[in-house]
Amino acid sequence: MKKIDDALLLVEKGDYGFCMECGIEIGYERMIARPTAEMCIDCQTATELKERHTGHSSEYSDEN
């Protein structure tokens, strides 16, 4: 539920659909597949790779 609430807050602020890391618009296909996505696919992939190397998870780890 938290991810849905967070997405609704982003809609209210006008920030929904924009990457929290780089600020670019998240692709339409990604938003359809994962409406609660907070990062574009490039930033999400980079975050996941970094987590694998450090062994630490971030708050975005469920965004696969």
C-alpha positions as CSV (number, residue, x, y, z in Angstrom):
1,M,0.0,0.0,0.0
2,K,2.9,2.4,0.7
3,K,4.0,2.3,-2.9
4,I,0.5,3.2,-4.1
5,D,0.2,6.0,-1.6
6,D,3.6,7.3,-2.7
7,A,2.5,7.2,-6.3
8,L,-0.7,9.1,-5.5
9,L,1.3,11.8,-3.7
10,L,3.5,12.1,-6.8
11,V,0.4,12.5,-8.9
12,E,-0.8,15.3,-6.6
13,K,2.5,17.1,-6.8
14,G,2.7,16.7,-10.6
15,D,5.9,14.5,-10.3
16,Y,4.3,11.2,-11.2
17,G,6.1,9.4,-14.1
18,F,9.4,11.1,-13.6
19,C,12.5,9.3,-12.4
20,M,13.5,10.1,-8.8
21,E,17.2,9.7,-9.7
22,C,17.7,11.6,-13.0
23,G,14.4,13.4,-13.5
24,I,13.6,12.2,-17.0
25,E,10.2,11.0,-17.9
26,I,9.8,7.3,-17.2
27,G,8.7,5.4,-20.3
28,Y,5.1,4.8,-21.0
29,E,5.6,1.0,-21.3
30,R,7.3,0.9,-17.9
31,M,4.6,2.9,-16.2
32,I,1.9,0.6,-17.7
33,A,3.9,-2.5,-16.5
34,R,4.8,-1.0,-13.1
35,P,2.6,2.0,-12.2
36,T,4.5,2.5,-8.9
37,A,7.9,2.8,-10.6
38,E,9.9,5.6,-9.1
39,M,12.9,5.3,-11.4
40,C,13.5,4.9,-15.2
41,I,14.8,1.6,-16.3
42,D,18.3,2.8,-16.7
43,C,18.5,4.2,-13.1
44,Q,16.7,1.1,-11.7
45,T,19.2,-1.2,-13.5
46,A,22.2,0.9,-12.2
47,T,20.8,0.8,-8.7
48,E,20.3,-3.0,-8.8
49,L,23.9,-3.5,-10.1
50,K,25.3,-1.3,-7.4
51,E,23.4,-3.3,-4.8
52,R,24.8,-6.5,-6.1
53,H,28.3,-5.2,-5.8
54,T,27.8,-3.8,-2.3
55,G,25.4,-6.4,-1.0
56,H,23.0,-3.7,0.2
57,S,19.4,-3.2,-0.8
58,S,17.8,0.2,-1.3
59,E,14.2,1.2,-0.8
60,Y,13.7,0.6,-4.5
61,S,14.7,-3.0,-4.5
62,D,11.2,-4.3,-5.2
63,E,11.0,-2.3,-8.5
64,N,12.6,-5.1,-10.6
